[in-house]
């Protein structure tokens, strides 16, 4: 199995996982986020398939969605944190998947000599980092009530 087949399989599994998560999420904000992540993974799959066959990369695959994640995060319901605690382990698994993707692609990037392939892989690594940051933010939102202390005694804290 070559690098492209491995990458394509990773993206297929990622899209499948995020589609499943979107179906399980009770909050509309989370459904939107996981649906976007699934769509991104499908775009990455198309990119790797094009690279594997030396075809032109679909132009819409390289367009980074300018979705405002803060706006999506602001749509979360007030009950979100309590409801989604039951899915915390799934979000942590998604975070691990994204980290493994970043590490895998970064390791492979060092061996590439083709400029086009390096540019595309750099783009995908950046996309995977965005996914990682987004999932990490969700985990922080879920865990924050367990660790957040609001008291002048503890000094300045970041805005919650």
C-alpha positions in Angstrom: 0.0 0.0 0.0 1.5 3.4 -1.0 1.3 6.7 0.8 -1.7 7.9 -1.2 -3.7 4.8 -0.5 -3.0 5.1 3.2 -3.9 8.9 3.1 -7.1 8.2 1.2 -8.1 5.5 3.7 -7.4 7.9 6.6 -9.6 10.6 5.1 -12.4 8.1 4.4 -12.3 6.9 8.0 -12.2 10.5 9.2 -15.2 11.5 7.1 -17.1 8.5 8.3 -16.3 9.3 12.0 -17.3 12.9 11.7 -20.5 12.0 9.9 -21.3 9.6 12.8 -20.5 12.3 15.3 -22.8 14.7 13.5 -25.6 12.2 13.8 -25.0 11.7 17.5 -24.6 15.4 18.5 -27.7 16.8 20.1 -26.6 20.4 19.7 -27.1 22.1 16.3 -23.7 23.9 16.7 -21.9 20.5 17.0 -23.9 19.0 14.2 -22.7 21.9 12.0 -19.1 21.6 13.0 -18.9 17.8 12.5 -20.7 18.1 9.2 -18.1 20.7 8.1 -15.3 18.4 9.3 -16.7 15.5 7.4 -17.0 17.6 4.2 -13.3 18.7 4.6 -12.2 15.1 5.0 -14.0 14.2 1.8 -12.2 17.2 0.0 -8.9 15.8 1.3 -9.7 12.4 0.0 -10.4 13.9 -3.5 -7.0 15.7 -3.3 -5.1 12.5 -2.5 -7.0 10.6 -5.2 -6.0 13.3 -7.8 -2.4 13.1 -6.6 -2.4 9.4 -6.8 -3.6 9.4 -10.4 -1.6 12.4 -11.5 -4.8 14.2 -12.3 -5.7 17.8 -11.8 -6.7 18.6 -8.2 -10.3 19.7 -8.0 -10.2 23.5 -7.5 -13.0 23.4 -4.8 -10.9 21.0 -2.8 -8.2 23.5 -2.2 -10.4 26.3 -1.2 -10.3 26.7 2.6 -13.8 27.2 3.9 -13.9 30.6 5.5 -16.5 29.5 8.0 -16.4 31.6 11.1 -16.1 28.9 13.8 -16.7 31.5 16.6 -20.0 32.2 15.1 -20.9 28.5 15.0 -19.6 28.0 18.6 -21.8 30.9 19.7 -24.9 29.0 18.5 -24.4 26.3 21.1 -27.3 25.9 23.5 -26.8 26.7 27.1 -27.4 23.0 28.0 -24.6 22.0 25.6 -21.9 21.4 28.1 -23.9 19.1 30.3 -25.4 17.1 27.4 -22.2 16.6 25.5 -20.2 15.4 28.5 -21.4 11.9 27.6 -19.6 12.3 24.2 -16.4 13.6 25.7 -14.5 10.4 25.0 -15.6 10.5 21.4 -14.3 14.1 21.0 -11.0 13.1 22.6 -10.8 10.2 20.1 -11.4 12.7 17.2 -8.6 14.9 18.6 -6.3 11.9 18.6 -7.2 11.1 15.0 -6.4 14.6 13.9 -3.1 14.5 15.8 -2.1 11.2 14.1 -3.0 12.7 10.7 -0.8 15.7 11.3 2.1 13.6 12.5 1.7 11.1 9.6 1.5 13.8 6.9 4.3 15.9 8.5 6.6 12.9 8.6 5.8 12.0 4.9 6.3 15.7 3.9 10.0 15.5 4.7 10.5 12.8 2.1 8.7 14.5 -0.8 10.7 16.2 -3.5 7.8 17.2 -5.9 7.0 20.8 -5.2 3.3 20.4 -6.1 2.9 17.4 -3.8 4.7 19.4 -1.0 2.4 22.4 -1.4 -0.7 20.2 -1.3 0.5 18.2 1.7 1.3 21.5 3.5 -2.2 22.7 2.8 -3.7 19.5 4.2 -1.5 19.6 7.3 -2.8 23.2 7.9 -6.4 22.0 7.5 -5.8 19.1 9.9 -4.3 21.6 12.4 -7.5 23.7 12.1 -9.6 20.6 12.8 -7.4 19.8 15.8 -7.8 23.3 17.2 -11.5 23.2 16.7 -12.0 19.9 18.4 -9.7 21.0 21.2 -11.9 24.1 21.7 -15.0 21.9 22.0 -13.3 19.8 24.6 -12.3 22.9 26.6 -15.9 24.1 26.4 -17.1 20.9 27.8 -14.5 20.6 30.5 -14.4 24.3 31.5 -17.2 24.1 34.1 -15.3 21.4 35.9 -12.1 23.4 36.3 -13.2 27.1 36.0 -13.1 29.1 39.2 -14.3 32.6 39.1 -13.1 34.4 42.1 -11.0 37.6 42.5 -8.7 35.6 44.8 -7.4 33.7 41.8 -6.5 36.7 39.7 -7.1 37.4 36.1 -8.3 34.6 33.9 -9.1 34.4 30.2 -12.6 35.3 29.2 -15.0 32.5 29.3 
